[in-house]
């Protein structure tokens, strides 16, 4: 039983999970600890914490241990969809433990990563343009918004555009 499993009841069947590593810095420790967190949805659509544990950064081995623990505690049906940031360790472990689960990049993390490539003064306008992508009603409309974004910013901010266009196949575009 892992550190986080004692405090959490057996996970129910969950259609969706959200995963992230949260770094905590205690005053006496030389490095921040990485807390791996997984939130799932109940069949009624309510979000609940289904697992957490301290991990070695966001390594595949640490995520694998947490996912195997969830499986051992009753999450026997693979989630339909997992949402997470771009940390590769989670996706690798997910494919090993729940191979049929679809991947989706978290828009909050995606927007934050894109904005890191733009000056602070431009970020409100860039955020509005990114909202056109994330709030598009269809995948076609989202891809058109990405194309507009590319035309608008590629000449001066290639890295920001590259960040947006990387892994669009696993970013929710329009209806999931």
N, C-alpha and C positions, 0 to 999 in steps of 0.2 A: 504494500500500500504506500503510495507516495505522500509527500507532505500535504498536498492539497486535497487528497481524496477523502481523508477522514472527516473533513468539515462539510462535504458535499454528499447529498444522497445519490443513490444509483441514478445515472443519467437515463432519462426516458428516451424513447425514439425521438429523433430530432431531424427535421428536414434540412436545416441550415445551421452552419456553425461559423462563428467569427473568431479568428485567432490573431493574437498579437503578443509580442514580447515587450514588456514594460520594464524599463531600467530604473532601479531604486538605489539611491546613494545614502547609506547611513553615515553618520559623521565619523565613525571610527574605522570604517573600511576603506582600504586604498582604492578599490574599484567598485563600480556600480554592479549590483546583482541583477540578473535578468529574470524576471518573473514571467513565465509563459502562461498565458490566459486563454481559455476557450469558453466562449459563450454560445449557447444553443437556443433554439426555439422549441417550445412545447408544441404538441399537436394543436393547441388552442391559439398559438401564435405569440405566446408570452416569452420574452427572453429570460434566460436564467444562466447563472454560472454553472458550467458542467465540469470544469477542471482547471487546476492551476498547479504549478510547481516551479521551483527555482531551477533554472537551466544554465548550461554553459553557453553563454551568449544566446543565439537562436539557432543552434546547431541542429542538423538533421537527427542526430542521436538523442538530443534532449526532447525534441518534438516527438520522436518515435516513442520514447518512454511514456510521455503523457498520453499519446493516442492509444497505445497498447493498454495503458491503465484504464482509460475510458472504456475500451472494448471489454476488458476483464470485469468492469463494474456494471456491465449491462448494455452498453451501446453496441449491440450486435448488428443492427441494420445500418449500413453506411449512410451518412448524410447525403442528400442529393447535391448540395452545393456548399462549398467552403469559401469564405471570404477572408482575405488576408493581404498584408502588404507585400512588397517584393522580395522579402527575405526567402532565399532559396531553400533553406533547411526545412521549413514547414512544408513546402510543396513536395519535396523529395520524400519526407516521412509520410505525408498524407497518401501519396501514390503507393507506398509500400503497405500501409495499414488498411486503407480504404481505397483501393484502386479505382472504383467506379465513380467516385465523387468528383463532380465538376469543379473547376477552379474559377474564381472570380477575384480580380484585383479590387482592393478597397479604393473607392473614389477619394476619400479623405486623404489617404496616403499619396495617391497619384497626384492630386492637385498640389499638395505640399511639395512633392518632389519636383513638379514642373515649375512652381513658383520660385524655387531655389535658384533657377537659372535666369531670373528677371530682376531688375532693380526694384527696390522697395516702392518707389514712386509709381511704377507701372503695375504693381500687383493688383490693385482694385480693378483695373480695366481687364487685365489678363484673367482674373477670377471670373469676371462677368462673361468673358468669351468661353472659358472652360465650362461654365454653367450651361451654356448653349449646347455643349456636347453631353454633359451628364443628365440634363433634363429633356433631351430629345425624346420624342414619343416613339420613334422607330429607329432601328439600326441604320437605315438609309439616311435618315435625318441627322443622326449622330456622326456618321461618316462624312456627310456634307459639311457639318460644323467643324470637323477636324480639318477638312480640306481648306475651309475659310481661314482657320487658325494658322495653318501652314503658310498660306499665301500672305497673310498679314504679318507674320513674325519671322519667317525662315531666313530672310536676308540678314537680319541682325542678331537673331537669337536661335541659331541652329540647335544648340544643346537643349534649349527648352522645348523646341518642336520635336526633337529626337526623343526626349523623355516622354512626351505625350504619345507619340506614335508607336513607341516600343510596346510590345505585348497587348495590342488592341484586341487580339482574339480572346483574351481572358479578362478584359475590362467590360463591365456591363454597359452596353451601348443600346439605348432604347429599351424595349421590353425584353426582360430576361427569359 
